[in-house]
């Protein structure tokens, strides 16, 4: 791996692993990018602690000089925002967030207090409530170049009923947008499988290369 070349770091979402990001990583590799899929124990600690662990892993594996782009899924985007709030990376390039709960999720509002929810999603999951009590609301606008891809397909009609308007089965499209974002686009993808969606992959590549999604 040529350390003079940019590296794309891929961060998975809540209750997932780095394997979930491999379809996106393989696509980017086929188009010339070096990639690194990081795993972190998403259900074992609050987001702030997880962000510190991810930062340490990036320093250990990437150093501090190489240009780093990011592709995040779901809560991975919140981790990146926490990292940039607490200790901004001077070598951060562009970032693409896939279906991020940038304003929280009404599903957490409704189900976050259930014991089963806590068992499945841990303390970080419960931080994703909407409004001033949720972590996402406290993070402010983006201080880096970021594009947001929002899915609007769902295969879970029960959870979708808890969400207002268009949604991906986990997060409302209206709650994925981020103040200060460089670009925003809706793609026909579900929350769970957006990283395997061809349109999401093509738009991620476009943003990493050009700072903009593909618009008609």
N, C-alpha and C positions, 0 to 999 in steps of 0.2 A: 504494500500500500504506500503510495507516494504522499509523504506528509506535506508536500507543497500544494497538493490538490485539496479543494474543499471536501469536507466530510458531512454527510447527512446523518444526523442522529435521530432515530425513531423511538418515540416513547409511547408505550401502550396505555390503555385505559384501565379503569377500575375492574378488579377481579379478572384481569387478563394477564398474559405473559408476552414476552418478546416475540414468540412464535406467531402471534396474531398479526404482527406487522411485517412478516416475511413477504407476503404477496406484494405489498407496496415497495419494500426494499428491493426485491428482485426486479420489479419494473424499472425502478430508478437505476439499478446497476446495468440493466440492458441499454440504458440511454446515457451511460457514461459517468454516473456518480458513484463514488465510494460511499458505503453505508455502514452504520453501526446500530444494531437493534439492542437496546438496553432493557434488562428486566429489573424490576424493583418490587418489593413486597407490598403491593398496593392496599391490601386489606389489614395490614398489621400496625399501622401508625398513622398519625395525623399527616395532612398534606405537607405541612412545614417541615416535618422530620424527613419525610420521603424526598422532598426537594433537596434537602441537604445531602442525603445519600446519593441521589442522582448526580448532583454537582460533584461530589467526591469521585464517583465512578468516571465521570467525564474527564476530570483532571488527570486521573490515573491512566486512562486509556488514550486520551487525546492531547494532553498537554495544554498549554495556555495560549499558543500562538496560531494554531491552525484555524482557518475560517470554518465555522460550524453553522450549517443550516439545520433546521429541525422540522420534522413531521410528527405531529402528535395526534393521538386519538383520544377523544372524550376527556377524562380527567387528566390525561397527560398534558393537555393544554393549560390546565390550571397549575400544574407543577411548574411548567415553563414560566408562567406569569409570576409565580411566587419567587422563583429563582431570579428573575429579572427585577423584581421589586427589592429583594433583600441584598443582592450583590450582582449588579448587571455585568454580563459577560462582554468584555471589549471586543472579542472575536466572534460575536454572534452575527450571522448573515441574515438570511431570510427564514421565515417559519410559515408552515401551513398547518392549520388546525382542522382536524376532521371531526365534525359533530361535537364541538366543545360545549360544555355547560357554562358558558361565560357569564350567564346571569342565574345560574343554578337550574334546578329541575323541580317542577311541581310534583313529580313522583316522590322525590325525597321529602317534600313538604308533607305529603299524605302518608307515606309508609316509613319514613325515617325513624319514627319512634317504636316501630315494631321490633321485638327481640330478634326475629328471624332476619330482618333487614340488617341489623347490626352484626349478626353472626356471619352473614354472607359478604357484607361490604365493609365492615370495620369502621373505625373512627373517621377515616377520610371520606367515606361515602356519606356520612351524616353531616359533613361540612358543606355539602353541595345543595343546601336549601336555598330558596330564593329570598330576596330582600336583604335588609341590613344585618340579619343574624347569620347569613351565609358567608362563607369565605370569598366566593367570587365577587360579591358586591364590594368588598373592601379593597380590591386590588387596583382599582382605577383603570385609566385608559392604557392602551398599549404604548410601550416606550421602545418598540422595535418594529421592524417591517414584517407584517403578518397578514396573511390572507386566510379567510375562513370559508371552508366548504361545509354546507349544511345539507344533510340528507332529509328527504321528505317522503320516504316510504317506510311502511311498518308491516310486520307480520304478527303484531301483538295488539289486537283491537281492545283488549281490556286495559292495558297500561295506557294506550293512546287516548282513551277516554279521560284520563286524568290530566291531559295536556291540552292547552289552548291552541286552536288553529293547526296549521301544518306542523308535522313532527316526524321524527324518525323512530318512534316507539319508546324513546327514553328521554329526549329533550325536545322542547318546542323550538321550531326554527327561529322564532322571535327572541329566544333566550340563548341563541348561539352567537349572535352578532356581538362585536366588541368595539367599543368606542376607540377610535384611532386606527382601526383596521385599514390596510391599504386596498383590500378588495374583498368582495363577498360574492358567493355564488351558491345557488341551490342545485343539487345533483340528485338524480333518482336513485337513492341508495338508502339502505337501512342503517341504523346505528351500529349494529353488530358486524356488518360485513362491508362497510363503506371502504375499507382499505383494499378490498378486492374488486371494487367497482371500476370498470374501465374509464368512465368519464371522470371519476375522482382521481384516478391515477394520472390521466392525461393533463388535468388541470393542475395537479400538484407539480408535475414536471414543468409546466409552463410558468408557474409562479416562481419556482426555484430558479429558473433560468432568466426570467424577464421581469419579475415583480408584478405580474398581472395574470389573471385567469383568462381562459379562452371565452370571449364574448362574441356573439354574432355581429 
